[in-house]
């Protein structure tokens, strides 16, 4: 299929998340799992960015001078903390309702973020460039993973890094992330994830390599029911995060 006709957008996924947009910032609403998940991914991003760019992670604004993109940003749950750490923040989402919610919350919080209702391919084709790309819980919802990762790779500056968080396509993930989380515990609305669209680490790594990036770190994330929190783990059977770097040319 000619690239001009290809798209990363899955209309059904956009419609599903648009319908829930008003609940993005409700810690007890439909996005409660993301609010619970946020601390572990924020810590991972902060520490890895600081290490890669030689910043002090404990400084008040360790990301000053770095341009970030949060692709598939939803209501801005990652954008606002990153902006608070000093990043020049662009948040992009294909669902306009998500962007409107994000803009409103940022305005109320007094946080400066450049929110755009757009796609990865539109940003890349416009020549946008970033030091850091946050690609969190998105790849399992796009229509064309290769195109999506490829366009993200085009936007990443040489020497830049990209974070990808997603769900592995395993029977364990089917049982825990879909049947357990959506049908039994009802942490997420039914249909949030489709098993066939989940992405195995080797599939993700091939897409990243094809886009000119190399995986430099990988970690699993598991839920600790006793502590009621998510934590990093060697277990990548369900939720996992990877860090990919683009070599300096």
C-alpha positions in Angstrom: 0.0 0.0 0.0 1.5 3.4 -0.9 2.6 5.3 2.2 0.4 8.3 1.3 -2.7 6.1 2.0 -1.4 4.5 5.1 -2.4 5.8 8.5 -1.6 5.1 12.2 -5.2 5.9 13.2 -7.6 3.2 14.3 -11.0 5.0 14.2 -12.5 2.6 16.7 -9.8 3.3 19.2 -10.2 7.0 18.8 -13.9 6.8 19.3 -13.5 4.6 22.4 -11.1 7.0 24.2 -13.0 10.1 23.1 -16.0 8.8 24.9 -14.1 8.6 28.1 -12.2 11.9 27.7 -13.9 13.8 30.5 -12.6 11.3 33.1 -8.9 11.6 32.4 -8.1 13.5 35.6 -10.5 11.6 37.9 -8.2 9.3 40.0 -11.2 7.1 40.8 -12.7 7.1 37.3 -12.1 5.0 34.2 -8.5 6.0 34.0 -7.8 5.0 37.7 -5.2 2.3 36.5 -3.2 5.0 34.7 -3.2 7.2 37.8 -1.9 4.1 39.8 0.6 3.4 37.0 1.9 6.9 36.7 4.4 7.0 39.6 6.5 4.0 38.4 6.6 5.3 34.8 7.4 8.9 35.9 10.3 7.6 38.0 11.6 5.5 35.1 11.5 8.4 32.7 13.1 10.9 35.1 16.0 8.6 36.0 16.7 7.5 32.4 16.5 10.9 30.9 18.7 12.3 33.6 21.3 9.5 33.1 21.2 9.8 29.3 21.6 13.6 29.1 23.9 13.9 32.2 21.3 15.7 34.3 20.8 15.7 38.1 17.5 13.9 38.6 17.1 15.5 42.0 17.4 19.1 40.6 14.1 21.1 40.5 14.2 21.4 36.7 16.4 18.6 35.4 14.8 18.7 31.9 15.3 22.3 31.0 16.5 22.8 27.5 15.1 19.4 26.3 12.1 19.2 23.9 9.7 16.4 24.7 6.8 14.9 22.7 4.2 12.8 24.4 2.5 11.1 21.5 -1.0 9.8 22.3 -0.9 12.0 25.3 -4.6 11.6 26.3 -5.6 14.1 28.9 -2.0 15.0 29.8 -1.2 12.8 32.7 2.5 12.6 31.7 2.7 16.0 30.0 2.1 18.1 33.1 4.7 16.3 35.3 7.3 16.5 32.5 6.6 20.2 32.1 7.0 20.6 35.8 10.5 19.1 35.5 11.4 21.8 33.0 10.8 20.1 29.7 9.5 22.0 26.7 6.4 19.9 26.2 4.4 19.0 23.1 1.4 16.8 23.7 -0.2 15.2 20.7 -3.3 13.0 20.4 -5.5 12.1 17.5 -8.7 12.5 19.6 -9.6 16.2 19.7 -11.7 15.7 22.8 -8.7 14.4 24.7 -6.7 17.5 23.7 -9.5 19.8 24.8 -9.6 18.2 28.2 -5.8 18.4 28.4 -5.7 22.1 27.5 -8.4 22.9 30.0 -6.6 21.1 32.9 -3.2 22.6 32.0 -4.8 26.1 31.9 -6.3 25.5 35.3 -3.0 24.2 36.7 -1.0 27.1 35.1 1.2 24.7 33.2 2.5 25.7 29.7 2.1 22.8 27.3 1.8 22.9 23.5 -1.2 20.5 22.9 -2.1 19.5 19.4 -4.9 17.3 18.0 -2.8 15.6 15.4 -1.0 12.4 14.4 2.6 11.1 14.5 2.8 11.1 10.7 1.6 14.7 10.5 4.1 15.9 13.0 6.9 14.0 11.3 6.0 15.2 7.8 6.1 18.8 9.2 9.7 18.2 10.3 9.2 18.3 14.0 12.2 17.2 16.1 12.5 16.1 19.7 15.1 15.1 22.2 12.8 12.8 24.0 9.6 11.0 22.8 7.2 9.4 25.3 5.3 6.6 23.5 3.3 5.2 26.5 0.4 2.8 26.2 -0.1 3.8 22.6 1.4 1.1 20.2 -1.3 -1.4 21.1 -4.0 1.0 19.8 -2.5 2.2 16.5 -3.5 0.8 13.1 0.0 0.4 11.7 2.8 -0.1 14.2 5.6 0.0 11.6 4.5 3.3 10.2 3.9 4.7 13.7 7.3 3.8 15.1 8.9 4.8 11.8 7.4 8.3 12.0 8.4 8.6 15.7 12.0 7.6 14.7 12.0 10.4 12.1 11.1 12.9 14.8 13.7 11.8 17.3 16.9 13.8 17.1 20.2 12.0 16.7 21.3 11.1 20.2 17.7 11.3 21.4 15.7 8.7 23.3 12.3 7.2 23.1 10.3 5.4 25.8 7.7 2.8 24.8 5.3 1.2 27.3 2.9 -1.4 26.2 1.4 -4.9 27.0 3.0 -8.2 25.9 0.9 -10.6 23.7 1.0 -13.6 26.0 -1.7 -15.9 27.6 -0.7 -14.4 31.0 -1.5 -10.9 29.6 -4.8 -12.1 28.3 -5.7 -13.5 31.7 -4.5 -10.5 33.7 -4.6 -7.4 31.5 -7.8 -8.2 29.6 -9.9 -10.8 31.3 -8.8 -9.9 34.9 -8.6 -6.1 34.5 -11.5 -5.5 32.2 -14.0 -8.3 32.9 -13.4 -9.4 36.5 -11.9 -6.5 38.4 -13.4 -3.9 36.0 -10.4 -1.7 36.4 -10.8 -0.7 32.7 -13.9 -0.6 30.4 -14.4 -3.8 28.4 -12.8 -3.6 25.0 -10.0 -1.2 26.1 -7.4 -3.8 24.9 -7.7 -6.3 22.0 -5.5 -9.3 22.4 -4.5 -9.5 18.7 -3.2 -5.9 18.9 -0.9 -6.4 21.9 2.8 -6.3 21.0 5.5 -8.7 21.9 9.0 -7.3 22.8 10.7 -8.9 19.8 8.1 -7.3 17.4 8.6 -3.9 19.0 12.3 -4.2 18.9 12.2 -5.1 15.2 10.1 -2.0 14.5 12.4 0.2 16.5 15.5 -1.2 14.7 13.8 -0.6 11.3 13.3 3.0 12.4 17.0 3.5 13.2 16.7 3.0 17.0 18.3 0.6 19.4 16.8 -0.8 22.5 19.1 0.1 25.4 17.0 -0.8 28.4 13.9 -3.0 29.1 11.9 -3.5 32.3 8.7 -5.2 33.3 6.0 -3.6 35.4 3.9 -5.6 37.8 1.1 -4.8 40.2 1.7 -5.5 43.9 -1.8 -6.1 45.4 -0.5 -6.0 49.0 1.1 -2.5 48.6 -1.6 -1.5 46.1 1.0 -0.1 43.7 2.8 -0.8 40.5 6.5 -1.6 40.6 9.4 -2.4 38.2 10.2 -6.1 37.7 12.1 -8.5 35.6 8.8 -10.0 34.5 7.9 -8.7 31.1 5.1 -11.2 30.5 2.4 -8.5 30.8 3.3 -4.8 31.1 6.7 -3.7 30.0 8.7 -0.6 29.1 11.6 -0.2 26.8 14.1 2.6 26.2 15.4 3.1 22.7 18.1 5.4 21.5 18.9 7.0 18.2 22.6 7.0 17.4 24.4 10.3 16.8 25.1 10.6 13.1 
